[in-house]
Amino acid sequence: MPDGQPLPVSLAPAGGRSKRGRAPRGHRTVVVGAGVGGLVAALQLACAGVEVTLVERAAVPGGKMRRVDAGGAAIDSGPTVFTMRWVFEQIFQGAGASLEARLALSPLPVLARHAWRDGSRLDLFADHERSVEAIGDFSGAAEARRFRAFCAQARDVYDALEGPYIRSSRPSVFGMGTSLGLSGIRELVRLGPFTSLASNLRRQFHDPRLRQLFGRYATYCGSSPWSAPATLLLVAQVEMDGVWSVEGGMHGLACALARLAEERGAILRYGAPVEEILVRGGRACGVQLAGGEVLEADSVVFNGDAHALASGCLGEAVTSSVERVPQAARSLSAVTWSMHARTSGFPLDNHNVFFDDDYASEFSDIFGAGRLPIRPTVYICAQDRAGSVAAGTAPPPAPGSRERLLCLVNAPATGDTRPLEPSEIDACEHRMQALLSHCGLEMEIDPAQTVRTSPNDFERLFPATGGSLYGRATQGWMALFKRPSSISRLPGLYLAGGSVHPGPGVPMAAMSGQLAAATLLGHLGSTSRSARVVISGGISTRSATMAATA
């Protein structure tokens, strides 16, 4: 093995298990879906001695970490932000490999560049003190002090939830109470799970632009700041821990995981759509592919939107394995433009956010009226302004040259019930360009070098979702406990992906793969399906990783 000897698999049921996480000889698992959660589950199960076959209907790995060809330019057109590096350090190390040897990562000095219709701009930096100074210049010394307090609260929320919630396979109110103790519960209540993120930010900041900026963290879970719990401000801590660019884009991460899984013994089959998850004797026992081929197995890991199971997309026998997600509980969808375009005016960085002047209307349009927002927020990932550019070893694109861009506007997840008309998307594109122009960015969109993806298209890519990209929306504090866990109601069927616990986003979906593998292995080493499972690492691992990369 080029990276060194494999380490013991870093997952276990509470209290530990024997044989260093090894599975009984001959246990067969089929993993459905080569998104990051499925890839991580396949990798860790293969390392534990399970006979793993991963099946994926697409021709390449990645799932939502997809790459789109726009006029000959390969553009990352799914998640674009690489955070929580320690999660992937742990995953690669647990497989006897090195993340650094497998994937070229560059820390981004600017976390994101923000702009408003009135022409104001604000950068947040990896260097915390630079962010404090920038906010002081932007909004005044009092707001800079409030930002320090906000960061301290975000750190406290993350530290309180990381162990009993994020790393637990089945978090519950009772379980968190037991883990945190009475004083911990009091502290968590102080941190604000029972108030909305928007309400919390009204108390935190006086400048409405800062409320807007940090309220956007709710959209990382596909939710509205007015309904998402204030605990989502932990996203601020995740970003302050560091944001990296990935050479080859986020799709490169999926390819690196796929290669490592194959090296460790997993069989990966692409172009192999699953028609049905098979059930025999009251437990999952394999899958049937669209061509009729049957893959027998002792267990199945489903890495896809859990609602696809409940809706019958994988066969009637598994419809009761998870709870259905009501349409009203769906998270955000999006309209995206993957383009090779010329820009001028505004100095784009890698990650850029452009705000209009009525943030609340965006969410009332989407979640209330079920329409594209009249005043959208626009996110742009300028992919040729990352990596070597961020490291200062290469210049940004030359003026007038084309560059690779992903533009995104939030949208309702109605791709199955009320597909958007082309005229609606055209109008949204005009509104997007008008906002960008107000902010100083002129963008030349060439239809021949642009691929537009709507909720209708996301529904076709990810059936039974309506185009929802984040699973169930995080509406209210109890939503933290409504996502399915790694254990389905059907014995032998395990769940991974962004629609299940601990939630959406690349690192969280990767952790869901860890949890699925941990749970499966825990059941093999236990006589009870109720054994509580945790994944190791966490705060201490994160701190050590940050110290090593500082």
HELIX and SHEET records of a PDB file:
HELIX    1   1 LYS A   19  GLY A   21  5                                   3    
HELIX    2   2 VAL A   36  CYS A   47  1                                  12    
HELIX    3   3 ARG A   85  GLY A   94  1                                  10    
HELIX    4   4 LEU A   99  ARG A  102  1                                   4    
HELIX    5   5 HIS A  128  SER A  139  1                                  12    
HELIX    6   6 ALA A  141  LEU A  161  1                                  21    
HELIX    7   7 GLU A  162  ILE A  166  3                                   5    
HELIX    8   8 VAL A  173  LEU A  191  1                                  19    
HELIX    9   9 LEU A  197  GLN A  204  1                                   8    
HELIX   10  10 PRO A  208  GLY A  215  1                                   8    
HELIX   11  11 ARG A  216  CYS A  221  5                                   6    
HELIX   12  12 ALA A  230  LEU A  233  5                                   4    
HELIX   13  13 LEU A  234  MET A  240  1                                   7    
HELIX   14  14 MET A  250  GLU A  263  1                                  14    
HELIX   15  15 ALA A  306  ALA A  310  1                                   5    
HELIX   16  16 GLU A  316  VAL A  318  5                                   3    
HELIX   17  17 GLN A  327  ALA A  329  5                                   3    
HELIX   18  18 TYR A  359  PHE A  363  1                                   5    
HELIX   19  19 SER A  364  ALA A  369  3                                   6    
HELIX   20  20 GLN A  383  ARG A  385  5                                   3    
HELIX   21  21 PRO A  422  HIS A  438  1                                  17    
HELIX   22  22 PRO A  447  GLN A  449  5                                   3    
HELIX   23  23 PRO A  455  LEU A  461  1                                   7    
HELIX   24  24 TRP A  477  PHE A  481  5                                   5    
HELIX   25  25 VAL A  506  LEU A  524  1                                  19    
HELIX   26  26 ILE A  539  THR A  549  1                                  11    
SHEET    1   A 2 LEU A  11  PRO A  13  0                                        
SHEET    2   A 2 VAL A 533  ILE A 535 -1                                        
SHEET    1   B 5 ILE A 267  TYR A 270  0                                        
SHEET    2   B 5 GLU A  51  GLU A  56  1                                        
SHEET    3   B 5 ARG A  28  VAL A  32  1                                        
SHEET    4   B 5 SER A 299  ASN A 303  1                                        
SHEET    5   B 5 LEU A 493  ALA A 496  1                                        
SHEET    1   C 2 ARG A  67  ALA A  70  0                                        
SHEET    2   C 2 ALA A  73  ASP A  76 -1                                        
SHEET    1   D 2 LEU A 105  PRO A 107  0                                        
SHEET    2   D 2 TRP A 244  VAL A 246 -1                                        
SHEET    1   E 7 ARG A 121  PHE A 125  0                                        
SHEET    2   E 7 VAL A 110  TRP A 116 -1                                        
SHEET    3   E 7 HIS A 351  PHE A 355  1                                        
SHEET    4   E 7 VAL A 378  ALA A 382 -1                                        
SHEET    5   E 7 ARG A 402  ALA A 411 -1                                        
SHEET    6   E 7 SER A 333  GLY A 345 -1                                        
SHEET    7   E 7 LEU A 441  GLU A 444 -1                                        
SHEET    1   F 7 ARG A 121  PHE A 125  0                                        
SHEET    2   F 7 VAL A 110  TRP A 116 -1                                        
SHEET    3   F 7 HIS A 351  PHE A 355  1                                        
SHEET    4   F 7 VAL A 378  ALA A 382 -1                                        
SHEET    5   F 7 ARG A 402  ALA A 411 -1                                        
SHEET    6   F 7 SER A 333  GLY A 345 -1                                        
SHEET    7   F 7 THR A 450  THR A 453 -1                                        
SHEET    1   G 3 VAL A 274  ARG A 280  0                                        
SHEET    2   G 3 ARG A 283  LEU A 289 -1                                        
SHEET    3   G 3 VAL A 294  GLU A 296 -1                                        
END                                                                             
